[in-house]
Amino acid sequence: MGQIIDLNFDWQYKINFKEDDLDILKGNIQMMNLPYLPKIDCNEYKNDEISLNGNVITSYYEKCIEITKRENEENLLLCFDGIRGEVQVYINGILAKQRYITYGYFEANITKFVKYNAVNKISVVIKGEEGGAIYAPVYLKHKLSAYIENVGIITKNVLEAEKEVEVAIEIVGLVEGMNVQAAIMDQKGNVIANAVSNPLRSLTPRLNMKTTKAEIWDVEDPVLYDLHILLQCDAHIVDEVIIPFGFRQAEFKADGFYLNGRKLKLCGVSKGDGLESTDYTPVPALEAYEACMIKRDLNMNMVKLTGESVTPSFLKKCDEIGLLVFVELPKWAEQEGLIDEEAICKDEFEQFIKAYRNYTGLILWGIGKIDIATNYDLQTHGLLKQFDPTRAIGGQTYETSLIDVYTYDDNSYTDGGDGLEEPDKVAPSDEIPYLVSSHTGNLFPTKNFDIEERRTEFALRHMRVLDEMMASERICGVIAKSYVDEAYVTYAGGRRKICYTGVLDSERQFKLAAYAYASQQDENFVMEVSSNMQGEEGSVVGGIYVFTNCDSVKLYKDDRYIGEFYPDKEEFPNLIHPPVYIDDYIGESLVTEEGYSPKDAAIIKSILMAMATNEGDVSLDLKGKLMFVRFKSKMNKETIHGLYEKYILDVQKAKAKYIFEGYKDGEKVGTVTKGGYTPARIFAEAGRHQLILGETYDATRIIIKAVDENDNVLPYINEVVRVETSGSIEIIGHTYHTLVGGNLAVYVRTKGETGTGIVSIKSNALGEGQLVFQVSRQESK
């Protein structure tokens, strides 16, 4: 039986590699662990001229390993779960395989190049823009003369009591007396279906199984099973493959998207390539964490993936937590002349499809925008239907024979306009399913440290899109432009090459827009106030929004009750939880404290709030009513100015505290306090404190914030923070960091040791903090 050996630790790396360095590494050599991407300075705080694209760089990775030959071993495969660029694999200085990989899985049979029971040098040369990369784990597969090369799973009759599974198997090396067995097991190890092909007469056998014991995989209850495939010869196991999968039915229709027969509005975001703080390396542990953030923290049910964001670790986690996936396919025929052999390009594309087709959460392939269909487009469609016939294809084209879903990048929103275009004015037919594949961001980029008004408007734009999507029977769903702010060659919202279109900032910290999504659920309490109640523009606070899933919000100014406010269903009639709009900081005080009649108090309050929110501009109608009140109550200008100073200007005074209480079903479920003044302090929190040494290094995220006494982030504090590590962990990236928008995130990883690791956080202005971690070892697979 075969064996897998992980090869992710202790590689030597050299950037700007030259061919004459192959025998003896020269110059700047560094030790590193995989996955690893070339370090390109993307620190916007240091470099105004970030250059991420357009530079062809050659990277060199080298590892020496002793390879022992197993009994009856005849095949040795070097496997890369994720690699991109023009790849050359050398074994002991001899070229074993060369291939251009847009991005995705790659393997090389190195059997005839290795020296068994001796130390072998594995060299990988990658040439490409941004340096090429090995962005996912690497391992050796020890195989016998026959082995299982690939498995494809198709589920049928998913909504019936008796469900069916069709398994297509590809085998290398047919040996007399072999048979193949398949079994489906639940998470407790119980077999719910099995089949056998005995004797094996083909290298591409197909097995069919039926079961009445399987449950449906759903976004709310993602039940997974394991498909076990055994290749046997004379009762001996030759090879074994285990593939997790689920039973689900995904249908895009003209009137929406249906999951397992239930109509489901898709709400998602487009995820880019990696993390800035990790040099954009998609670390497996952090990729899994990202999936959880999108599903759990943002309350989304779909994610769009492109480039290196398509990794096994991320897709695996999506299956486990019930997150649907839309994958934009690589342009396999557009490789800039590096390799122009069409057969090789097709082979790469076929391998890409086969590598990811068994992930249950993956419901849609994307082929992008097509104006006029070319031979390449026809071949892409043909390959998808050949190797993955049940999954839908999406694209923006009037060539409807190429797509099952019309995907449209909707950047139509303008001030005061509709959030989305009408589908039937855009799509080629009213019978084709319609999905908004990108929205919000391009025309209104927003930073975490922009003024409150802009940050609030950015959040409201997202909410308007969600509201229109919910109102439309035609729209299957909407996908926000960017999960996070990212570095690009073309950029928006700043002179630096950072595109501030994300729902989160570049370090995965929530922008106000994130709460627009997080509030659309009832499982966890959410209440985020759009203002710090300090009066940023001028000296007053106008209307504010509370992004919450509460039924109502009660507001207190210091100890004085102002009023109870409710979700704005007039502006957002289709949302589960519209934001709560508050534009009254006076309440009944003009009656209870100033002695005015309720009718006169209402007029005076309107005047005062109009002066606050309209830059002092008051309508003629209100001026007329005010004159009547002044005459009746013998008020003068000084009285009005005194009331304005007491009830409006006082909003921004440091002594004033505003307490927001959230109520659900008549019960108070949470409180947020704004205003007041205390010195800022540092706050630090880790995603996990228990790290595991496994197939590659483990890593986790640490959030660092400048907060006030009520734990509110202070968005205009940009202090320098020093982060140091000791013991069994190390920081990924720099020691010194700058708070942006009042917060930042750093990442730490294991470094091959077990035991205690300590992170010390220091700031001259904010104080100190410390986090403790424990690292333990897990046996490799």
JOFENPE-V936548 format. One line per field, one symbol per residue. burial: I if it has 24 or more other C-alpha atoms within 12 Angstrom, else O. Layout:
burial->???
//
This chain:
burial->IIIOIIIIIOIIIIIIIOOOIIOOOOOOOOOIIIIIIIIIIIIIOOOOOIIIOOOIIIIIIIIIIOIOOOOOIIIIIIIIIIIIIIIIIIIIIOIIIIIIIIIIIIIIIIIOIIOOOOOIIIIIIIIIIIIIIIIIIIIIIIIIIIIIIIIIIIIIOIOOOOIIIIIIIIIOIIOOOIIIIIIIIIOOOOOIIIIIIOOIOOIOIIIIIIIOOIIIIIIOOIIIIIIIIIIIIOOOIIIIIIIIIIIIIIIIIIIIIIIIOOOIIIIIIIIIIIIIIIIIIIIIIIIIIIIIIIIIIIIIIIIIIIIIIIIIIIIIIIIIIIIIIIIIIIIIIOIOOIOOOOOOIIIIIIIIIIIIIIIIIIIIIIIIIIOOOOOOIOIIIOIIIOIIIIIIIIIIIIIIOIIIIIIIIIIIIOOOOOIIIIIOOIIIOOOIIIIIIIIIIIOIIIIIIIIIIIIIIIIIIIIIIIIIIIIIIIIIIIIIIIIIIIIIOOIIIIOIIIIIIIIIIIIIIIIIIIIIIIIIIOOOIIIIIIIIIIIOOOOIIIIIIIIIIIIIIIIIIOOOIIIIIIIIOOOIOOIIIIIIIIIIIIIIIIOOOOOOOOOIIIIIIIIIIIIIIOOOOOOOOOOOOIOOIOOOOOOOOOOIOOIIOOIIIIIIIOOIIIIIIIIIOOOOIIIIIIIIIOOIIIIIIIIIIIIIIIIIIIIIIIIIIIIIOIIIIIIIIIIIIIIIIIIIIIIIIIOIIIIIIIIIIIIIIIIIIIOIIIIIIIIOOIIIIIIIIIIIOOOOO
//
